[in-house]
Amino acid sequence: MSQSEVFVALVTCFNDDETINYDATLAQVRRQVAAGNNIMCAGTNGDFTALTFEEKVELCGRVAAEVKGKAKIIVNAGMPATFETVKLAKEFDRIGVDGIAVITPFFIACTQDGMVRHFSTVADAVATPTYLYDIPARTQNHIEPATARQLAAHGNIMGIKDSGGAQETLEQYLAIGREVEGFDVYSGPDHLVLWSFQNGAKGAISGLGNVMPEVVAGICRSFNAGDMDEAARYQQIFGNFRKDLYGLGYPPALVKRALWVMDNSVGASRQPALLPDPKQDAQIAEILKKYDLLGAVPA
């Protein structure tokens, strides 16, 4: 049986003038790799919608070079139009990464047939393994399980990242993974990391792991070692922290802000994202203290 794995959906760090702080971003990469995690770059927690085409290529190229030989990297190429998604995927193919995730088109309302054409066209254009990325709350387009099953037959679509949050849908994707050899399922919801491993997921792709890299790595490491009690202990911590932090608002913004409270070198997000709020920062700091996380990241 293959080992389960964790990818952390890496934050993108910014300077005060909103340019990318590559040095700070690579420092976060090294922190994750040291904990035993792989990297997803230019995803939802990486502010991908605020990055230009050229920045995505530069960022993912630098991160890929940093992790080479140490960890895996999946990058997100998804854009509303198939044309730009293909252009970006080809750049990532040239750079050399372990996987190209393709988030469902956003703003443009898609039929299921339209998504089959979209994902198939991207997967046809590259040699790198391609992964579907479903996050309907943000894109308003959902990959129905029947559509995922159809796409699983494509020779270069190797799995799906499910960030829908519904256990029922995840179960349906996992059933496809059991049916179609080589179609791997990665769970996005942080409260389902251990459950997904126990039910056949290849791995988890975690946003919250930016703040708790050792804890999410601990869930995976303990599960792979067969220590279910320890894996459950780590999952309990992770789930409790998720509930406390996300009770304050929009999850990706809160992940970035919690990390900023721990280490302000990560910077704020590009506007019009969440503005710094001293009252909220104080609330975040109290939550971090509760989990002994303040001072956890060296300056």
N, C-alpha and C positions, 0 to 999 in steps of 0.2 A: 504494500500500500504506500502510495507516495505521501511525502510529508506536506502538511499544510503550511501556508506562508502568509505573511503580512506585508502589505504595501501601505505606506503612509502617504496620504494625499497632501504633498508638501505645500506649505505656504510659500508665496513669493514675497521677498522682502523688498521694501522700498525706502529710498532716501526721503528727506524732508521735501524735496522738490518733485517727488513722485516718480523719479527715474528708478529703475531697478537697482537694488543694492546686491550685486552679484556675490560679493565677498560674504555678506551676511547670509545670503541664501545658501551658499556652499557650506557655511558653518552649520546650518541646520541640517543639510544633507549628511555631513559627517556625524552629527549627533544621532541621527536616525540609524545610520549604518552601524555605529558603535553599539547601539542597543540591539542590533540584529534584524532591523527592518529593511525592506526594500522600498523603492521610491516610485510614486506616481507624480509626474510633473505636469504642470499646466492644466490641472483639473479645477473643479469647483472651488476647493480651498486654496488653490493657487491663483485666484483672481483671473482666470484665463480670459473671461469676457472683457477685461480691461486692458489686455495686452495686445500690442500690434502683431501682425504676421511676423515681422522681422524679429521682434523681441521673443516670440515663442521659439523661433528657430535658434536664436542665440542662447536663450535660457536653457532649453532642453539639450543643446549641444554641450554646454558647460557642465550641466548636471550629469549627463551621460559619461563624459570624460572623467568626472570625479568618482563615479561609482564603479567604473570599469574594473572587472576582476574582483570586486568586493560585494556587490549586491546587484539585483535586477532593477531595471527601470522600464516603466510603462509611461507613455506620454499621450496626452489627449489632443487629437486633431480635429474634433468635431466643431463644425460651424453651421450656420443655417443653410448655406448653399452647398450642394455636392461639389461644385466646381472648386470652391476655395478649400473645402475639406480634402479633396484629392491633392491639390497643390501642396498643402501643408503636410499631408501624409507622405508624399514623395520626398519632402525635405527630411522628415524624420527617418524615412527608409534609408536615405543617403547617409545620415549621421550615424546610424547603427544603434538601435534600441531593442529591447526584448519584446516589446509589444506596443501596438498603437491602439489606444482606446478611441472610440468614436461616439461622442455623446449624441443623443437624438437631436435632430434639428430643432432650433428654438425660434420663436416668433412666427415662423411659417407653419401653418396647420398641415399636418401630413396624414395621408391615408396609410393603412398598413402596407398596401402595395407600393406606395411611394417610398416607404422606409426600406422595403426589400430592395428596391432599385438603388436607393441611396447607399446603403451599407454594402451591397454587392459591388457597386461601382468602385467604392473606395478599396475594398478588399482585393478587387481585380487589379488595382493599380500599383500594389506594393507587394514585396516579398516578405516583409515583416508580418508576423502573426497579428491579426486584427481582432479586436474585442468590441462587442456591443456595449453601450453604456446607457443605462436607463435611469432617468431621474425626472419623472413626470411632473413633480411639484415645481420644478424650475423651468422645464422646457415646454410643458403642456402637451407633449407627445409621449405616448407610452408604447413600448414594444410588447404587444400581446404575446403570451406564451406560444400560441400557434405560429406567430410570425418568427419568434426566436427559434422555434423548431425548424421552420423552413430555412432560415439563415444558417442554422447549425450544419446543414448539409453542404454548405459552401466550403471548399477545400482550404480557404485561408481565414475563415472566421472561427476562431479557436475558443470562444467563450463569451461571457457577459458579466459586466459589473452591474449588480442590482442595487440601486440607491433609492428604490421606491418606498422602502420602510414597511411594506406589507408582507407579513410572514407567509401568507397564502400564495402570493405571486412568487416569492423566493422558493417555496416548495415546488411550484410548477417548473421553474427554471431548473431546479436541482433534479427533477424527474427527467428533464431533457438531457442533462449531463450524464445521468445513469444510462440513458438509452443510446446516446451518441458518443462514441469513443472519441476522446480528444476535444470535447466541448466542456471547458472548465467554467465553473460558476464562482464569482467573487462577490462576497456580501459587503454592502456599503454601510448599513445601519450598525452603529457601534454597540447597541444593546443586544445584537444577534451574533456577535463574533463567535463565541463558543458554540452556540446552538447551530450555526451554519457549519462549523467544522464537524460537529457530531452528526450532521445530516448530509455530509458528502461534499461540501464546498471545498474547492481547491485552496481558497484563501479568503482574506478580508482586505478591503481597501478602506483605511480609516482616516477620517479627518481629525478626530479627537486625539489620535496618536501623536499629533504635533505637540500636544501639551504633555501627554503621558506616554512617551515612547517605550519605557521599560515595562509599563503595565500591559500594553497591548502585545508587546513581544513576549511577555510572561504568559499570557493566555495561550499563545501559539506554542511556545517552547514546552510548556507543561502538558498541553494536549498531545503534542508529538511524542513526548516521553511516556505517555499513558498515565500521567498523574492528574486524574480528573478533579480531585479535591482542590489541588493547587490551581488548576485552570479555572475552576469555579470561583475560587477566592479572588483571583485577579479580575475575572469578569464582574464580580459583585462590586469591586472598587470602581472599575471602569464605568459600569452602569450607573452607580450612585453619583459619580462625578458628572456624567453626562446629564443626568436629571437635574442636578443642581445648577450646572452652568447653562444649559439650554433653557432653563426656566426664565432666564433673563432676556431671551429674544432669539434673533436669527442665528442659527448654529455656525455657519462659516465665519461670519463677522465676529462672533464671540470666541471662536477658536483663536482667530488672529489676535483679538484684543487680550485674551488671557495670556497668550504667548508674549505679547508686548508688555504686559504687567510683569511677567517673569524676566524679560530681556528686551528692552526697548530698541535694540539694534534691528529688530525685524521691521520696525516702522509701522505706519498706519497703511490702510488700503487706499487705492486711488478713489477719488471722488466720482460719483456721489455715494460711496459706501458709508458705513457707519462712522459718524464723527466721534472723536473722543469725548467722553462724558465723565467728568470727575466722580459723580455719584455712582455711575455704573462701574467705573474702575475700582472704586472702593468696595463695591459688592463683589466684584470678581476677585479682588485681593483677599477678601474674607473666605471665599470658597477655596482659593488656592492654599490659604493657611490651613484650612480644615483638612486638606489632603497632603499637607507638608510639601507643597510644591514651590513656595516662594524661595528663591535662592537656588533652585534646582538646575538652572541654566547658567553657566559661567558667563560673565560679561565679556 
